[in-house]
Amino acid sequence: MKTPATARAAAAAIPRRSPRTVMRLARLGALHQSRLSFMRVLTRRMAAEGWRFARPHFRFDAAGVGRAVYTATTPTRTYSLVAFGHDLPDAQRSDRVIAEAWDATFTLVDGVPSAADLDRLAGQVPYQEAGRVGAGELCLARANKSARLWRQVVDALAAGRQPDLASLAEVGYLMRTTAVYGSGKFGAADYQMIADRPEMSTPFQAEMLTVYLIRVFVRDLVNHLARAEGGAAAAELDPALATRIGIGNSTGLGMAPFLINHPRLLNNWIDARETAIARVRARPTARAEEADLFRGLVAAIGAAQPHWPAAHPIQGAKQAALGADLARLDAHLQTADLIADMPWDRLMDWAANALSEEGQELVASLMLEPYGVLVDDLAATMADRDPPPRIDGAMTVGTLRRRLAAAYDWALAVDWTAPAAAARAWYVSAEKREPRLGERYEEPIAAYEQPLAPGRDVAAADRALADWPDDAPVADFLLSHPAHRHSVRRIQNAAPYSEIRDNTIAKDFVAIDMLRAKLSFFGATRFDPRSDRWVRICMFAGAPYPADLCSATADRWVYADGAL
C-alpha cells in the first residue's frame, strides 16, 4: 500500500496496467460498461449537440404491417431509420441468424429517403441477407417480438391498463434484434465512407443509432397495435415503464472472432479504457461530490445485482463472486477515505487484493463516472481509421524475432503438442453460416479450420524462424514459408493491448468471455449467457427517448431504476 508521501510523488504518472494483467480472458470476461461504452458516447453527443428527431412517416395496419421513417438530425446532416413491420407467424419466429423472416426489418439511411427510395428499400430490406442495399445505407437490422412479453403488453394496453411491472423487469425488452449489420455488409456503405464525420468518430455509432431508433419504433408500434385493438379505451405505455424497456439481443459465436480479427481495434478500445483508469488513479484528491457519486453508484448496483439474470452456471459463479465483492466493497467504503492522498489509486490497490476480477473491473468502471471532463475525450481515439497493415519485407529476421519474443512470450510458453492445447478448432458452418467452435479430435473439421488461434500460429512461426540468420530479410523468410504471412503481419503490428493472451483453441477455452468483453464496450446490460457460447443482453434500457434527451438525462441512465 502506498504511503501518502509516495502517493503524492506518483500522482503525476500512474502507468496503465500491464497487458499481462489486462489481456487475459478471465479478466476480459469481467469487464463492465463504462463512460467509454458506445451507447453512452452516442447519447451524450446527441444531447450536447442538440440533435433533432422526427417521425415523418408511420403507417401500419392492425396486424403491424407497414413502414415508418424516423429521422435524427445532427448539426450538419440527417440520418433516417426506415422500419418495416411484418405479420410473422409464431412458428417462423427465431433468434437464429439464418432465419428468413422477422417481425420487423430496418435500415439506417444516410440522409432522408425519397418515396422512390422507400419503395426500393421495401423490395430489399425485408429479405436481409437475400436482399441488397446501397452505399446510401449504413446499417441493416432485424428484430423479433418477445414471445413472453409482446402479447401481454399489447393486451394490457388495449384493455386500458398498464402491463405488469414484474414481467417487464424480468424480460427487459419488447423486441430483440438478431443482427445489426454495418461496415459494408450486403452493399451498405463501408465505415471508411463515414469515418471522418465527428458523430462517427467513436466505433459503432451508426449501429448504436440504429438500435436507439429501433427502440423508439418498438414503443410506437406497441402503442399503435393497442389502439388498433382497444380503440378509444386503449392506454398508452406509461413513459416511466417505456424508459425501463430496452432492445434485446441474442449474440453467439459469430461475434467472438471479431476481437481476434481486429487486433488494432481491440488495442484502441483497451488502451482508451486503461488510459482513463490511469488518469483517474493519478488524481491527488477527490471532491466530496465525486466520492459521493461513486458511493451512490456502488449502492445502486448493490441493490440491483441480486436481481441480474444468472441462468447458466458460468454466470451464476460470476454473480456469486460479484455479490461477495459488493459486500466487501460496501464494508470498505464505510471507513475508506475517498478524498485525500490519491484515493482512487489506493482503492484500485485495495481492490486488486480484496476482490475478484469481477469486482476489480466494476470498481475500475465506476470510478470513471465522476470524471467525464478527464476521460470522455478518449472515446474519439477508439476507432481504427488506418488502412490494413502491410508486411514490412525489409525488416530483418532478428528484429522480427525480438518483437515476437516481447509480445508473444505467453504463446511460446504453451506446449502446443499437448492434445488439450489444441482440442478445439474454429470453422464456418455451412448450415448456420457463422463461425463455430468444434472438437478437433471428435469431429472432421480440421481441414476447414479458420486462422483464429494466433498464439499457436505465432509459436509455429517462431519455430520456422529458428534456423534463419538475424540479418536475413523477412521477405526471404516468407518466400520460403508463405503460410506464416498472417502471423508475421500480426507480429510486426503488435500493440500493447492488441492480443488476447490466452489460447483460443484450448480444451478449457470459454468463448463467452470474448463476447462479454466486446459487449461491455457496446454498453450492454443484463448479460445473460445461455451457454458458454451465446448470450442475451439488453441495450439502451433506461435511456431517455428523444423527447426527454438533454444534458441531465443523457449519460447515467444506465444506472437508473430498472435499467441495470
C-alpha positions in Angstrom: 0.0 0.0 0.0 1.3 3.4 -0.9 2.1 5.9 1.8 0.8 9.5 1.5 4.2 10.7 0.6 4.9 8.1 -2.1 1.3 8.5 -3.4 1.8 12.2 -3.9 5.1 11.6 -5.7 3.4 9.1 -8.0 0.4 11.4 -8.8 1.8 12.8 -12.0 2.3 9.5 -13.7 0.3 6.4 -12.9 1.1 3.8 -15.5 -1.5 1.9 -17.4 -2.0 -1.7 -16.2 0.2 -4.3 -17.9 -1.2 -6.3 -20.8 -0.1 -9.4 -18.9 -2.8 -8.5 -16.4 -5.5 -6.9 -18.6 -5.4 -9.2 -21.7 -6.3 -12.5 -20.0 -9.6 -14.0 -21.0 -10.8 -14.3 -17.4 -10.4 -10.5 -16.9 -11.8 -9.5 -20.3 -14.8 -11.7 -19.4 -15.3 -9.5 -16.3 -15.4 -6.1 -18.0 -18.4 -3.8 -17.3 -19.9 -0.9 -19.3 -18.4 2.5 -18.6 -18.4 6.1 -19.7 -16.5 5.0 -22.8 -19.2 2.5 -23.9 -20.5 3.3 -27.3 -24.2 3.7 -26.4 -23.4 6.3 -23.7 -21.0 8.1 -26.0 -23.9 8.4 -28.5 -26.5 9.7 -26.1 -24.0 12.2 -24.6 -23.2 13.5 -28.1 -26.9 13.7 -29.2 -27.8 15.8 -26.1 -24.7 18.0 -26.3 -25.2 18.8 -30.0 -29.0 19.2 -29.7 -29.9 16.5 -32.3 -33.4 16.9 -33.5 -35.7 13.9 -34.0 -38.9 13.4 -36.1 -41.2 10.7 -37.4 -42.2 11.9 -40.8 -43.9 8.6 -41.8 -45.7 6.0 -39.8 -48.3 3.8 -41.5 -49.2 0.4 -40.2 -52.4 -1.7 -40.2 -54.0 -3.6 -37.3 -51.6 -6.5 -37.8 -48.5 -4.3 -37.6 -47.7 -4.5 -41.3 -46.4 -1.2 -42.7 -43.5 1.1 -42.8 -42.1 4.1 -40.8 -39.3 6.6 -41.1 -37.5 8.2 -38.1 -35.0 11.0 -38.6 -32.1 12.1 -36.4 -30.7 15.4 -37.5 -27.2 16.5 -36.3 -25.8 20.0 -36.7 -24.6 19.0 -40.2 -26.6 16.1 -41.6 -29.6 13.8 -41.1 -29.8 10.0 -40.7 -33.1 8.1 -41.1 -34.2 4.8 -39.8 -36.5 3.1 -42.3 -38.6 0.4 -40.5 -40.8 -2.3 -42.0 -43.3 -4.3 -40.0 -44.3 -7.8 -40.9 -47.1 -10.2 -39.9 -44.8 -13.1 -38.9 -46.5 -16.4 -37.8 -45.3 -17.6 -34.4 -43.8 -20.8 -35.9 -41.4 -18.7 -38.0 -40.1 -16.6 -35.2 -36.4 -17.5 -34.4 -33.3 -16.0 -32.8 -31.2 -17.8 -35.3 -29.1 -15.7 -37.7 -30.2 -18.0 -40.6 -33.9 -17.2 -40.3 -35.6 -15.9 -43.4 -38.4 -13.8 -41.9 -38.7 -11.4 -39.0 -41.3 -9.3 -37.2 -39.5 -6.1 -38.2 -36.6 -5.2 -40.5 -34.7 -2.0 -40.7 -32.0 0.1 -42.5 -30.3 3.3 -41.4 -30.2 5.7 -44.4 -27.6 8.4 -44.8 -29.9 11.3 -45.4 -33.6 11.4 -45.9 -35.1 8.8 -48.2 -37.4 9.8 -51.1 -40.6 7.9 -51.9 -38.7 6.1 -54.6 -36.0 5.1 -52.0 -38.7 3.7 -49.7 -40.1 1.6 -52.5 -36.7 0.3 -53.4 -35.9 -0.5 -49.8 -39.2 -2.2 -49.4 -38.1 -4.7 -52.0 -34.8 -5.4 -50.3 -34.6 -4.8 -46.6 -37.3 -7.3 -45.5 -35.1 -10.0 -47.2 -32.0 -9.0 -45.2 -29.1 -11.3 -46.5 -31.1 -12.3 -49.5 -31.6 -8.6 -50.5 -29.2 -5.8 -51.1 -28.9 -2.2 -50.0 -26.6 0.5 -51.5 -23.9 3.0 -50.4 -26.6 5.4 -49.2 -27.5 2.9 -46.4 -25.3 2.4 -43.4 -26.8 -0.5 -41.4 -29.2 -3.4 -41.9 -31.0 -4.9 -39.0 -33.9 -7.1 -38.0 -35.8 -7.8 -34.8 -38.4 -10.2 -33.4 -41.1 -9.7 -30.7 -40.6 -11.1 -27.3 -42.6 -14.3 -27.1 -43.1 -13.9 -23.4 -43.9 -10.2 -23.3 -45.2 -8.7 -26.5 -48.7 -10.1 -26.5 -49.0 -9.5 -22.8 -48.2 -5.8 -23.2 -50.5 -5.2 -26.2 -53.4 -6.9 -24.5 -53.0 -4.9 -21.3 -52.8 -1.6 -23.1 -55.7 -2.5 -25.4 -57.8 -3.1 -22.2 -56.8 0.3 -20.8 -54.3 -0.8 -18.2 -50.6 -0.8 -17.9 -48.6 -4.0 -18.2 -47.3 -5.9 -15.2 -44.1 -4.3 -13.9 -42.6 -7.6 -12.7 -42.9 -9.1 -16.2 -41.3 -6.1 -17.8 -38.5 -6.2 -15.3 -37.9 -9.9 -15.8 -37.6 -9.7 -19.6 -36.4 -6.2 -20.1 -37.4 -5.7 -23.8 -40.3 -6.0 -26.2 -38.2 -6.8 -29.2 -34.8 -8.2 -29.6 -32.5 -7.9 -32.6 -30.9 -10.9 -34.2 -28.4 -8.9 -36.2 -27.4 -5.3 -36.7 -25.1 -5.2 -39.7 -22.9 -2.3 -40.8 -19.5 -1.6 -42.4 -20.2 -2.7 -45.9 -22.4 -5.7 -45.3 -24.7 -6.6 -48.2 -23.9 -3.5 -50.2 -24.1 -1.0 -47.3 -21.6 1.9 -47.0 -18.2 0.9 -45.7 -17.1 2.5 -42.5 -14.4 4.4 -44.3 -17.1 6.4 -46.1 -18.3 7.9 -42.8 -15.2 7.6 -40.6 -14.3 11.3 -40.8 -17.6 12.5 -39.5 -17.4 13.7 -35.9 -20.5 11.9 -34.9 -19.0 8.6 -36.2 -15.5 9.1 -34.7 -16.3 6.5 -32.0 -16.7 2.9 -33.2 -20.2 1.5 -33.9 -22.0 4.8 -33.7 -24.1 4.1 -36.8 -25.1 0.7 -35.3 -25.9 2.3 -31.9 -28.0 5.0 -33.5 -29.9 2.3 -35.4 -30.7 0.4 -32.2 -31.6 3.7 -30.4 -34.2 4.5 -33.1 -35.4 0.9 -33.2 -36.3 1.3 -29.6 -38.4 4.3 -30.4 -40.2 2.4 -33.2 -40.9 -0.5 -30.9 -42.6 1.8 -28.3 -44.6 3.5 -31.1 -45.7 0.2 -32.6 -46.9 -1.4 -29.4 -49.0 1.7 -28.7 -50.4 1.6 -32.3 -51.4 -2.0 -32.0 -53.0 -1.4 -28.6 -55.1 1.4 -30.1 -56.0 -0.8 -33.1 -57.4 -3.5 -30.7 -58.8 -1.4 -27.9 -59.9 1.8 -29.7 -60.7 4.8 -27.5 -60.4 2.7 -24.4 -56.8 1.8 -25.0 -54.0 3.2 -22.9 -50.5 4.3 -24.0 -47.5 2.7 -22.4 -46.6 4.7 -19.4 -43.4 6.8 -20.1 -41.7 5.5 -16.9 -42.3 1.9 -18.0 -41.3 2.6 -21.6 -38.0 4.0 -20.3 -37.2 0.8 -18.4 -37.6 -1.2 -21.6 -34.5 -1.7 -23.8 -33.8 -3.6 -27.0 -32.8 -7.2 -26.5 -30.2 -9.0 -28.5 -29.0 -12.6 -28.9 -25.4 -13.0 -29.7 -23.3 -16.1 -30.2 -20.0 -17.4 -31.5 -20.4 -15.4 -34.7 -19.3 -12.3 -32.8 -16.4 -13.9 -30.9 -13.8 -13.9 -33.8 -14.1 -10.1 -34.1 -11.6 -9.4 -31.3 -9.1 -11.7 -32.9 -9.6 -10.4 -36.4 -9.3 -6.8 -35.4 -6.2 -6.5 -33.2 -5.6 -2.8 -33.7 -9.2 -2.0 -32.9 -9.1 -4.2 -29.7 -5.9 -2.4 -28.7 -7.5 1.0 -29.2 -10.5 0.1 -27.1 -8.5 -1.4 -24.2 -5.9 1.4 -24.4 -8.6 4.1 -24.1 -10.1 2.3 -21.0 -6.7 1.8 -19.4 -5.6 5.3 -20.1 -8.9 6.6 -18.5 -8.3 4.4 -15.4 -4.7 5.7 -15.1 -5.8 9.3 -15.4 -8.3 8.9 -12.6 -5.9 6.9 -10.4 -3.4 9.8 -10.8 -5.9 12.3 -9.2 -4.2 13.5 -6.0 -7.5 14.2 -4.3 -11.2 14.0 -4.9 -14.1 16.3 -4.1 -16.8 15.3 -1.7 -19.4 15.2 -4.5 -17.1 12.9 -6.6 -16.8 10.5 -3.7 -20.5 10.6 -3.0 -21.3 9.9 -6.6 -19.1 6.8 -6.6 -20.7 5.6 -3.3 -24.1 6.1 -4.7 -23.4 4.1 -7.8 -22.0 1.3 -5.8 -25.2 1.3 -3.7 -27.4 1.3 -6.8 -25.6 -1.7 -8.3 -25.6 -3.5 -5.0 -29.4 -3.2 -4.9 -29.8 -4.3 -8.5 -27.2 -7.1 -8.7 -29.1 -9.8 -6.8 -31.8 -9.5 -9.5 -29.5 -9.8 -12.5 -30.2 -12.9 -14.6 -27.9 -15.9 -13.9 -29.5 -18.9 -15.5 -26.2 -20.5 -16.7 -23.6 -21.9 -14.2 -20.9 -19.7 -15.6 -22.8 -16.6 -14.9 -24.1 -17.9 -11.6 -20.5 -18.3 -10.4 -19.6 -14.8 -11.6 -22.7 -13.3 -9.9 -21.9 -15.0 -6.7 -18.3 -13.6 -6.8 -19.6 -10.1 -7.6 -22.2 -10.3 -4.8 -19.4 -11.1 -2.3 -17.3 -8.4 -3.8 -20.0 -5.8 -3.4 -20.5 -6.7 0.2 -16.7 -6.3 0.8 -16.7 -3.0 -1.1 -19.6 -1.7 0.8 -17.9 -2.5 4.1 -14.7 -0.9 2.9 -16.4 2.2 1.9 -17.8 2.7 5.3 -14.4 3.8 6.5 -12.3 4.4 3.4 -11.0 7.9 2.7 -12.0 8.8 -0.9 -10.9 12.4 -0.6 -7.2 12.7 0.1 -3.9 11.1 -0.8 -4.7 9.6 -4.2 -7.9 7.9 -3.2 -8.7 6.2 -6.5 -5.2 4.7 -6.7 -5.5 3.4 -3.2 -8.9 2.0 -4.0 -7.6 0.1 -7.0 -4.7 -1.2 -5.0 -7.2 -2.4 -2.3 -9.5 -4.0 -4.9 -6.6 -5.9 -6.5 -6.0 -7.6 -3.2 -9.6 -7.9 -1.8 -11.9 -8.5 -4.8 -12.3 -10.9 -7.7 -11.7 -9.8 -11.2 -15.4 -9.1 -11.5 -15.3 -6.7 -8.6 -12.0 -5.1 -9.6 -13.3 -4.2 -13.1 -16.5 -2.9 -11.7 -14.6 -0.6 -9.4 -12.4 0.5 -12.4 -15.5 1.4 -14.5 -17.4 3.2 -11.7 -14.5 5.4 -10.6 -14.5 6.9 -14.1 -18.1 8.2 -13.6 -17.3 11.5 -11.8 -14.6 12.4 -14.3 -16.2 13.0 -17.7 -14.1 16.1 -18.3 -11.0 14.0 -17.7 -11.8 10.9 -19.7 -14.5 11.4 -22.3 -12.1 12.7 -24.9 -10.7 9.2 -25.2 -13.8 8.0 -27.0 -12.5 9.7 -30.1 -9.3 7.5 -30.0 -11.1 4.2 -30.1 -11.7 3.8 -33.9 -9.2 2.4 -36.4 -9.2 4.6 -39.5 -5.8 3.4 -40.8 -5.6 1.2 -43.9 -4.9 -2.5 -43.4 -1.3 -3.0 -42.3 1.2 -4.2 -44.9 4.0 -6.6 -44.2 7.4 -5.0 -44.0 9.5 -7.3 -46.1 12.7 -5.3 -45.4 12.6 -5.9 -41.7 15.3 -8.3 -40.6 14.6 -11.7 -39.1 16.4 -10.7 -35.9 14.1 -7.7 -35.4 11.0 -9.8 -36.1 12.2 -12.5 -33.7 12.8 -9.9 -30.9 9.3 -8.4 -31.4 7.8 -11.9 -31.4 9.5 -12.8 -28.1 8.4 -9.5 -26.5 4.7 -9.6 -27.5 4.1 -13.3 -27.6 6.0 -14.8 -24.7 2.7 -16.2 -23.4 2.2 -18.1 -26.6 5.8 -19.5 -26.6 5.2 -20.9 -23.1 2.3 -23.2 -24.2 3.1 -26.8 -25.1 1.2 -26.8 -28.4 1.8 -30.5 -28.9 -0.4 -31.4 -25.9 -3.8 -32.5 -27.1 -5.6 -30.2 -24.6 -3.8 -27.2 -26.1 -5.4 -27.8 -29.5 -8.6 -29.6 -28.5 -10.8 -27.1 -30.4 -11.0 -25.7 -33.9 -12.8 -22.8 -35.4 -14.7 -23.3 -38.6 -17.6 -21.7 -40.6 -20.7 -23.8 -40.5 -22.3 -24.3 -43.9 -25.6 -24.8 -42.3 -25.5 -21.9 -39.8 -23.4 -19.6 -41.9 -21.4 -18.5 -38.9 -18.2 -19.3 -37.1 -18.4 -22.3 -34.9 -16.1 -24.0 -32.4 -15.8 -27.7 -32.7 -13.9 -30.6 -31.1 -10.8 -31.2 -33.2 -10.3 -34.8 -32.2 -14.0 -35.8 -32.3 -15.3 -34.0 -35.5 -13.9 -34.0 -39.1 -13.3 -30.2 -39.0 -9.6 -29.7 -39.0 -9.5 -29.3 -42.8 -11.9 -26.3 -42.5 -10.1 -24.6 -39.6 -10.1 -20.8 -39.6 -6.9 -18.9 -38.5 -8.3 -17.9 -35.1 -5.5 -19.3 -32.9 -2.9 -16.5 -33.2 -0.9 -17.9 -30.2 -0.4 -21.3 -31.9 0.3 -19.8 -35.3 2.9 -17.3 -33.9 4.6 -20.2 -32.0 4.8 -22.1 -35.3 6.3 -19.1 -37.0 8.9 -18.9 -34.2 9.9 -22.5 -34.8 10.2 -21.8 -38.5 12.4 -18.8 -37.8 14.8 -20.7 -35.6 17.3 -21.6 -38.3 17.3 -18.2 -40.1 20.1 -15.7 -39.6 19.3 -12.5 -37.9 20.3 -10.3 -40.9 18.0 -12.1 -43.4 15.1 -10.0 -44.6 11.6 -11.1 -43.7 10.7 -11.2 -47.4 13.1 -14.1 -47.9 11.7 -16.0 -45.0 8.2 -15.6 -46.3 9.2 -16.7 -49.8 10.2 -20.0 -48.2 7.3 -20.1 -45.6 4.3 -18.2 -47.1 2.0 -20.0 -44.6 3.3 -17.6 -41.9 2.3 -14.4 -43.6 -0.7 -13.7 -41.3 1.5 -14.3 -38.2 4.3 -12.1 -39.5 1.7 -9.3 -40.1 0.4 -9.7 -36.5 3.9 -9.7 -35.0 5.0 -6.6 -36.9 1.9 -4.6 -36.0 1.5 -5.8 -32.4 0.4 -3.2 -29.9 0.3 -3.4 -26.1 -3.3 -4.5 -25.9 -3.9 -5.9 -29.4 -3.7 -9.6 -28.4 -5.8 -11.8 -26.1 -3.0 -13.5 -24.1 -4.8 -16.9 -23.9 -5.2 -20.0 -26.0 -8.4 -19.7 -28.1 -8.4 -23.4 -29.1 -7.7 -24.9 -25.7 -9.9 -27.5 -24.2 -10.8 -25.2 -21.3 -11.4 -22.1 -23.5 -14.6 -20.2 -22.7 -15.8 -18.2 -25.7 -18.4 -16.3 -23.7 -15.5 -14.2 -22.2 -14.8 -12.7 -25.6 -18.4 -11.8 -26.1 -18.6 -10.2 -22.6 -15.5 -8.0 -23.5 -17.0 -6.8 -26.7 -20.4 -6.2 -25.4 -19.1 -4.2 -22.4 -17.7 -1.7 -24.9 -21.1 -1.6 -26.6 -22.6 -0.7 -23.2 -24.8 -3.8 -22.9 -26.6 -4.7 -19.6 -28.4 -7.8 -18.4 -25.6 -10.0 -19.6 -27.4 -13.4 -19.6 -25.4 -16.4 -21.0 -27.5 -19.3 -22.0 -24.4 -21.5 -22.6 -20.7 -20.9 -22.8 -21.2 -19.9 -26.4 -24.2 -17.5 -26.7 -25.7 -14.8 -24.6 -28.8 -12.5 -24.3 -28.3 -8.8 -23.5 -30.2 -5.6 -23.3 -29.4 -2.3 -25.0 -30.5 1.2 -24.0 -32.6 0.1 -21.1 -33.2 3.2 -19.0 -32.1 5.6 -21.8 -34.2 8.7 -22.4 -36.3 8.8 -25.5 -35.8 11.7 -27.9 -38.3 14.0 -26.2 -36.6 13.5 -22.9 -33.0 13.7 -24.1 -31.0 16.5 -22.5 -27.7 17.0 -20.7 -29.3 15.9 -17.4 -30.6 12.6 -18.8 -28.0 11.7 -21.4 -25.4 9.8 -19.5 -26.0 7.9 -16.3 -29.3 6.5 -17.5 -27.6 3.1 -17.4 -27.8 3.2 -13.6 -31.5 4.2 -13.4 -34.0 2.1 -11.5 -34.8 -0.9 -13.7 -32.1 -0.3 -16.2 -29.4 -2.5 -14.7 
